[in-house]
Amino acid sequence: MNEIEESIKIKTFDKEINYINNPRYKENIKILIDLLPDYFFEVPASSTGKYHPSFALGDGGLVRHTKVAVRIAKELFDDESVSGAYTHNEKDLMMMALIMHDGLKSGLKKSQYTNFDHPLLVSNYIKENKDKLSLNEKEINFLCNVIESHMGPWNTNSYSNVILPKPETRYQRFVHMCDYLASRKFLDVKFDKDNNIID
C-alpha cells in the first residue's frame, strides 16, 4: 500500500477524526484507519441487505454505517446530560472504537459474508499492532473491550461456536447503542458524493 492510498483512507474519516479532541488519540486512530483492509472502504454494511438501512447498502455502505454510528455518538456527546457522565478521554476512545468496530467485518481477508466473530478479530488486530501505537495498555484494553461487545444481545450465531461478550459496562453499552441505532432501517441519512453526512 502506498502513501497515496493511505492518505485516502484517512481522508475518508477526516470529519470523524476531528470529533476526537486528544491529539495523541487522533494520531493513533489515523494509524488504525491505515491498517484497515481495502475492502472496508468498498463493501456494504450488510452482505445480505437484511439488517441495515438503505444508505448502508451498496458500494461504500460500511463506511456510511460507520460514519452514522460515530455521528450518533457525537450528537449524544454534544448533550451535556449525556456527556457529563464520561471524561474527555473516555469519549474520544469510544469514538475511536466506533470508527474501528466493523473494521474487519468480512474477515482479515475479504470473505463473501460477514464474519460473525469480527468484533474479536478487530480487537485482536489492534492488540497485534499495538507496537505501532502510542496507546498504553489501559487505553488499548478499553478500546478492545467496547469493540468486542458491540453486537449486544446478538452474541451467538448458528454458524459459529464463538460466543461474543455482551455489553456490561456503561462504555460497552454506549458503543453498542450507537452501532445499534446506526443500523435501524427507519433512519434516512443523506450523504454527499464523498460519503460525508449532509447536515
VEXDREN-2710 file (C-alpha; in Angstrom, 1 decimal):
% VEXDREN-2710
k/r/px/py/pz
1/MET/0.0/0.0/0.0
2/ASN/1.5/3.3/-1.0
3/GLU/1.2/6.7/0.8
4/ILE/-1.4/8.0/-1.6
5/GLU/-3.8/5.1/-0.8
6/GLU/-3.1/5.5/3.0
7/SER/-3.9/9.2/2.9
8/ILE/-7.2/8.4/1.0
9/LYS/-8.2/6.1/3.8
10/ILE/-7.5/8.7/6.5
11/LYS/-9.2/11.4/4.4
12/THR/-12.4/9.3/4.3
13/PHE/-12.7/9.8/8.0
14/ASP/-11.4/13.4/8.3
15/LYS/-14.6/14.7/9.8
16/GLU/-14.9/11.9/12.3
17/ILE/-11.2/12.1/13.3
18/ASN/-11.8/15.8/14.1
19/TYR/-14.6/14.9/16.6
20/ILE/-11.7/13.4/18.7
21/ASN/-10.1/16.0/20.9
22/ASN/-6.9/14.3/22.3
23/PRO/-4.1/14.9/19.7
24/ARG/-2.4/11.6/20.7
25/TYR/-5.7/9.7/20.1
26/LYS/-6.1/11.5/16.7
27/GLU/-2.7/10.2/15.6
28/ASN/-3.5/6.7/16.8
29/ILE/-6.8/6.5/15.0
30/LYS/-5.1/7.6/11.8
31/ILE/-2.7/4.7/12.2
32/LEU/-5.5/2.3/12.9
33/ILE/-7.6/3.5/9.9
34/ASP/-4.5/3.0/7.7
35/LEU/-4.4/-0.6/8.9
36/LEU/-7.9/-1.3/7.7
37/PRO/-8.2/-3.6/4.7
38/ASP/-9.0/-2.0/1.4
39/TYR/-12.4/-3.9/1.2
40/PHE/-13.7/-2.0/4.2
41/PHE/-13.9/1.1/2.1
42/GLU/-15.9/-0.6/-0.6
43/VAL/-18.4/-3.2/0.8
44/PRO/-21.9/-2.7/2.1
45/ALA/-22.6/-2.8/5.8
46/SER/-24.7/-5.9/5.3
47/SER/-23.7/-8.7/3.0
48/THR/-27.4/-9.8/2.6
49/GLY/-29.0/-6.3/2.8
50/LYS/-31.3/-7.5/5.6
51/TYR/-30.1/-5.7/8.7
52/HIS/-29.2/-2.1/7.7
53/PRO/-31.0/1.0/6.3
54/SER/-30.7/1.8/2.6
55/PHE/-27.8/4.3/3.0
56/ALA/-25.6/1.5/4.4
57/LEU/-26.1/-0.7/1.3
58/GLY/-24.1/-0.8/-1.9
59/ASP/-20.6/0.4/-2.6
60/GLY/-19.2/2.2/0.5
61/GLY/-22.1/1.2/2.7
62/LEU/-20.0/0.0/5.6
63/VAL/-18.1/3.4/5.6
64/ARG/-21.5/5.2/5.7
65/HIS/-22.8/3.0/8.5
66/THR/-19.6/3.7/10.5
67/LYS/-19.9/7.4/10.0
68/VAL/-23.5/7.4/11.2
69/ALA/-22.6/5.4/14.3
70/VAL/-19.8/8.0/15.1
71/ARG/-22.2/10.9/14.4
72/ILE/-24.8/9.5/16.8
73/ALA/-22.1/9.4/19.5
74/LYS/-21.1/13.0/18.7
75/GLU/-24.6/14.2/18.9
76/LEU/-25.1/12.5/22.2
77/PHE/-21.8/13.9/23.5
78/ASP/-23.0/17.4/22.5
79/ASP/-25.7/17.0/25.1
80/GLU/-24.2/17.7/28.5
81/SER/-26.8/15.4/30.1
82/VAL/-25.1/12.5/28.4
83/SER/-21.5/13.8/28.0
84/GLY/-21.2/14.7/31.7
85/ALA/-21.1/11.0/32.6
86/TYR/-17.8/10.5/30.7
87/THR/-14.3/12.0/30.8
88/HIS/-12.9/13.6/27.6
89/ASN/-10.6/10.6/27.0
90/GLU/-13.4/8.1/27.5
91/LYS/-15.5/9.9/24.9
92/ASP/-12.5/10.0/22.5
93/LEU/-11.8/6.3/23.0
94/MET/-15.4/5.4/22.4
95/MET/-15.4/7.5/19.1
96/MET/-12.2/5.6/18.1
97/ALA/-13.9/2.3/18.9
98/LEU/-16.9/3.2/16.7
99/ILE/-14.6/4.1/13.8
100/MET/-13.0/0.7/14.2
101/HIS/-15.8/-1.6/15.3
102/ASP/-16.6/-3.2/11.9
103/GLY/-13.1/-2.8/10.5
104/LEU/-12.7/-6.5/9.8
105/LYS/-16.4/-7.3/9.2
106/SER/-15.6/-9.6/6.3
107/GLY/-12.5/-11.0/7.9
108/LEU/-8.8/-10.4/7.7
109/LYS/-9.1/-11.3/4.0
110/LYS/-12.4/-10.5/2.4
111/SER/-15.0/-13.2/2.6
112/GLN/-18.4/-13.1/0.9
113/TYR/-20.3/-12.8/4.1
114/THR/-20.0/-11.1/7.4
115/ASN/-17.6/-12.8/9.8
116/PHE/-19.7/-13.3/13.0
117/ASP/-16.5/-13.1/15.2
118/HIS/-15.5/-9.7/13.6
119/PRO/-15.6/-7.9/16.9
120/LEU/-12.9/-10.3/18.3
121/LEU/-10.9/-10.1/15.0
122/VAL/-10.8/-6.3/15.3
123/SER/-9.8/-6.4/19.0
124/ASN/-7.0/-8.9/18.3
125/TYR/-5.9/-6.9/15.3
126/ILE/-5.5/-3.8/17.4
127/LYS/-3.5/-5.8/20.1
128/GLU/-1.3/-7.3/17.4
129/ASN/-0.5/-3.9/16.1
130/LYS/0.0/-2.2/19.5
131/ASP/3.7/-1.6/18.8
132/LYS/2.7/0.9/16.1
133/LEU/0.6/2.8/18.6
134/SER/1.3/5.2/21.4
135/LEU/-1.7/3.9/23.4
136/ASN/-1.0/2.4/26.8
137/GLU/-2.3/-1.0/27.9
138/LYS/-5.3/0.5/29.7
139/GLU/-6.3/2.5/26.7
140/ILE/-5.9/-0.5/24.3
141/ASN/-8.0/-2.7/26.7
142/PHE/-10.7/0.0/26.9
143/LEU/-10.8/0.2/23.1
144/CYS/-10.9/-3.6/22.6
145/ASN/-13.4/-4.2/25.4
146/VAL/-16.0/-1.9/23.9
147/ILE/-15.4/-3.2/20.4
148/GLU/-15.7/-6.9/21.4
149/SER/-19.2/-6.4/22.9
150/HIS/-20.6/-4.0/20.2
151/MET/-23.0/-6.7/18.9
152/GLY/-25.0/-6.5/22.1
153/PRO/-27.6/-9.3/22.5
154/TRP/-26.7/-10.8/19.1
155/ASN/-23.8/-12.6/20.6
156/THR/-24.4/-16.1/19.2
157/ASN/-24.7/-17.5/15.7
158/SER/-25.9/-20.9/14.5
159/TYR/-22.9/-21.0/12.1
160/SER/-20.3/-20.3/14.7
161/ASN/-19.2/-21.7/18.1
162/VAL/-18.0/-18.3/19.1
163/ILE/-19.9/-16.5/21.9
164/LEU/-19.3/-12.8/21.9
165/PRO/-19.3/-10.8/25.2
166/LYS/-22.4/-8.9/25.9
167/PRO/-22.1/-5.2/26.9
168/GLU/-21.8/-4.9/30.7
169/THR/-20.1/-1.6/31.4
170/ARG/-21.7/1.8/30.5
171/TYR/-18.9/2.3/27.9
172/GLN/-19.7/-1.0/26.2
173/ARG/-23.5/-0.2/26.3
174/PHE/-22.9/3.3/24.8
175/VAL/-20.8/1.9/21.9
176/HIS/-23.4/-0.9/21.3
177/MET/-26.2/1.7/21.4
178/CYS/-24.6/3.9/18.8
179/ASP/-24.0/0.9/16.5
180/TYR/-27.5/-0.4/17.1
181/LEU/-29.1/3.0/16.3
182/ALA/-27.0/3.4/13.1
183/SER/-28.4/0.0/11.9
184/ARG/-32.1/0.9/12.3
185/LYS/-33.9/0.8/9.0
186/PHE/-36.1/3.8/9.7
187/LEU/-33.0/6.1/9.5
188/ASP/-32.7/8.1/6.3
189/VAL/-29.3/9.9/6.5
190/LYS/-28.2/11.8/3.4
191/PHE/-24.7/11.7/2.1
192/ASP/-22.7/13.8/-0.4
193/LYS/-20.7/12.3/-3.2
194/ASP/-17.7/11.9/-0.9
195/ASN/-19.8/9.8/1.6
196/ASN/-19.9/12.7/4.1
197/ILE/-23.1/13.2/6.1
198/ILE/-25.1/16.2/4.9
199/ASP/-26.2/18.3/7.8
END
